[in-house]
């Protein structure tokens, strides 16, 4: 029997034919499955683009808001509740919808985009306690400019919502997190300092911001430090808040007395502060004890930040550039001379008790209908007592007579009895 006759006999066998057919179908399915897998990989590699944005990235929330605006027909949403202050001072509640975890589709510039928002229940952000999330965008094509346009548009939309407001940041772990909700910018003329102080500081800050090349050409570190000192309640912090609004900058508040703050973390935070922001160190005199008392056991453990660590952060080898630091203190005589030397503090300004100029301007601002003569009369009477008074105390006194400026003058003796 030849080989051909043997194969023909096997073909005529029904059991062998059925088994051979099953093997053939199985092999065909396996080959098809592998082909689909390799084809999918090849398609994703050569025909699709993927962008992954983790929740830790600053553009994450911008992108969620952009997706909500673009994908108008999505039906799976999560809510974010915010509070805003209207022009009348009323607090309004606002509900913003963002895509919930899951899959979404949207069309942008004639391109279909598949959106996948994943939430990892096993991974939690240690600083906020929120689950770790990612948003992945998948689009057909290889034009990466599409993703750049989406991110830029999302950023512009977020900036429009913050327009006219000041963002406050606070240190959370090793990064800066937004503190509260954006605040309406405080007008610079709402903080009345003594004659010429406001204009001089604004001019100095703007010269620093507008001429970085001047520093680079001369090999000078491009950073600027300011110290505002004087009695409490005289407008130091209020002026910095108004200055940030004038410059359209944010404010990064740092508490040097925080127990968990170390020299290394302080240096890191100063180096990763958001762009176009003022770093604010308030009550710098209370941050740590003087070098003479550092060895005293009674002062041990008050703070993990050392004076030498702060000095190196402000003006050391690893200190960052393009930075504006404002420090405030009520007691400049308690500060170590090394802290306020040029290079660390470039501009020192006393913000003292209310002067005649401030009293006149404050009265005129509260009671403009009474004219300059009434303002002069109030200032002269206030100064006749020869007692120092803070602008905060004067403002609080005005609040007792919101619509009656004449009663302010008649009852001015009560200003020192409060």
KAUR-V85506 format. One line per field, one symbol per residue. ss: DSSP state (~ for helix, > for strand, _ for the rest). psi: psi as a letter, one per 40 degrees, with the letter a starting at -180 (. if undefined). burial: 1 if it has 24 or more other ideal C-beta (glycine too) atoms within 12 Angstrom, else 0. Layout:
BEGIN
ss=???
psi=???
burial=???
END
This chain:
BEGIN
ss=__~~~~~~~~~~_~~~~~~~~~~~~~~~~~~~~~~~~~~~~~~~~~_>>>>>>>_____~~~~~~~~~~~______>>>>>>>>>_____>>>>>>>>>__>>>>>>>__>>>>>>>>>>>>>>______>>>>>>>>>>____~~~~~~~~~~~~~~~~~___>>_>>>>>__>>>>____>>___~~~______~~~~~~~~~~~~~~_~~~~~~_____>>>>>>>______~~~~~~~~~~~~__>>>>>________~~~~~~~~~_____>>>>>__~~~__________~~~_______~~~~~~~~~_______>>>>>>>__~~~____________>>>>_____~~~~~~~~~~~_~~~~~~~~~~~~~~~~_______~~~~~~~~~~____~~~~~~_~~~~~__
psi=hidddddddddehddddddddddddddddddddddddddddddddeeiihhhhieeidedddddddddddgdeiehiiihhihihideehhihhhhhihihaiiiihhffhhhhhhhihhdehhhddeeiihiihhhhihaegedddddddddddddddddeheihhhiihhbeihihhaihihhhideehhiihedddddddddddddegddddddefhhgihhihhiiiieeedddddddddddefiihhhhheehdehiddddddddeeiiifihhhgifddediiiddedehddeiediehiddddddddfadeiiifhhhhiiiegdeeihdddeiiddhehhhhgaihidddddddddddgdeeidddddddddddeeefhiiiddddddddddgdfgddddddfddedee.
burial=0000000000000000000000000000000000000000000000011110101100111111111111100100000000010000000000000111100111010010111110000000000000011111111000000110011011001100010011111111001111000100110101111100110011011001100000000000101111111111011111111111111011111111010010101110111111001111111111111000000000000010111011111110001100111111110100110011000111111011111101111111111001000110111011100000111111101100100010011001001000
END
